Amino acid sequence: MTATSHPRLDVFKFGGTSLGSAERIAQAAQLVQRQAAIGQVVVVVSAMAGVTEDLIRAAAAASRHETELWQRLGERMHEKHLRTCRELLSGEELALAESAVATARATFTDFCSGFSLVNEVTPRSLDSLSSLGEVLAATILAATLREAGLSAEAVDATQVIITDDHFGNAAPLLEPSRQRIADGLGPRLRDGITPVVTGFRAATDEGLCTTLGRGGSDYSATILGALLPADEIWIWTDVDGILTADPRLVASAHVLPEVSYREAIELSFFGAKVIHSKSIELPMRTGIPVWIKNSFRPEQRGTRIANTAAGRPGVRAVAHTAEAHLFTVSGADGFPFTRLAAAVFNALEAERVTTLIVTQSSAENVICFAVASREAGRVQRRLEKEHSLAGSPLLAIEVTPKVGIVVAVGEAMKGTPGIAARLFGALGRRGINVRAISQGSSELSVSAAVQASDLPAAVGAIHEEFAL
């Protein structure tokens, strides 16, 4: 190493299943140790599998005065972490970890008692409670690493990632975070300490705990990776990588060795759950490769996400979203299409809802779009409120439930003739009725809305047609 060179630095993120038991945490520790032998590592952790869900359930139960339920969930969390500590640790490390578990239990009880008192769970309070699992996971993994002889320290991400105050789905503030990361992690790395950082949670500039929303721990990892900056970001999960399709629907689905950033964003947005689409944006800006690896089978190559991906022209993978609602909104006579579009998209923006597909007919003054079913109720209420106003450009709102979205994705689809014809021909031969069609101007993907019951056949038909 020359005097001006820098040691290799990687970010390792472990998901909940990769930390789901003492055995899995021990395996994660071995992977970190192996990488620390050749360079620096910053570790990011999710909560142990099932813990975040239990915390959210407990908060809701407390607000409904279901005391027995929230106390039982708290006891389960406490016992799970205590048992894990005792299987992994001994001596002083065990005593410190047990103390952290006791502190978390007291915090849990304080929050739930408060929710019960006021019959309400505020987003701000829920962020603090729902991310307790990450605090415990970081504490236990750091202690496991120290017991194995590696200098490691748990770091609460509220000290290093700064966000806005949109509790429940906060957005990172990059420049303040960059400085906090440099100040908080830089000295530790220079001193040979491996930081084990809580995923999912962050804080406002005033120090109020926030969370980063769905896929938040992946997002934590890519924020840290981009701002450190790291050489690579490794997402350790329970699958071998990004597949050509969901193996539950297509038995012949296989791992793609490489995909582009844009392909990864498209696939994850439409249901490939190995990484959240927002987690790819910062690495794409900075050109840092992201690996999807299986902590249960670390010898497998995994999938590398980078600027370019080698592959044949055309469709490379098929993604799908199983639970969607399709909205068809018609404009009132006398209003230009732009007024209709503004009303619809302002409603979506007000609810912070992203569409899965959008089609429009300016001549007929109609917009058709799909959203995730879990968000459909809020969108419908917002549109109906707009429809009820005097002078509204909305004439009618039709909602179709039980819709699935199937998407063919490939960076090299652009300039490859006949893709759409083959795709819809394959669906037609299976007797699958297409409710809506969408293709982006980038020609990265072609999407179709079908009945949810037809979705497995649609995914299989496209996978077979393009011999993926």
Secondary structure, 3 states (H helix, E strand, C coil): CCCCCCCCEEEEEECCHHHCCHHHHHHHHHHHHHHHCCCEEEEEECCCCCHHHHHHHHHHHHHCCCHHHHHHHHHHHHHHHHHHHHHHCCHHHHHHHHHHHHHHHHHHHHHHHHHHHHCCCCHHHHHHHHCHHHHHHHHHHHHHHHHCCCCEEEECHHHCCEECCCCCCCCECHHHHHHHHHHHHHHHHHCCCEEEEECCEEECCCCCEEECCCCHHHHHHHHHHHHCCCCEEEEEECCCCCECCCCCCCCCCCECCEEEHHHHHHHHHCCCCCCCCHHHHHHHHHCCCEEEEECCCCCCCCEEEECCCCCCCCCCEEEEEEEEEEEEEEECCCCCHHHHHHHHHHHHHHCCCCCCEEEEECCCCEEEEEEEHHHHHHHHHHHHHHHHCCCCCEEEEEEEEEEEEEEEECHHHCCCCCHHHHHHHHHHHCCCCEEEEEECCCCCEEEEEEEHHHHHHHHHHHHHHCCC
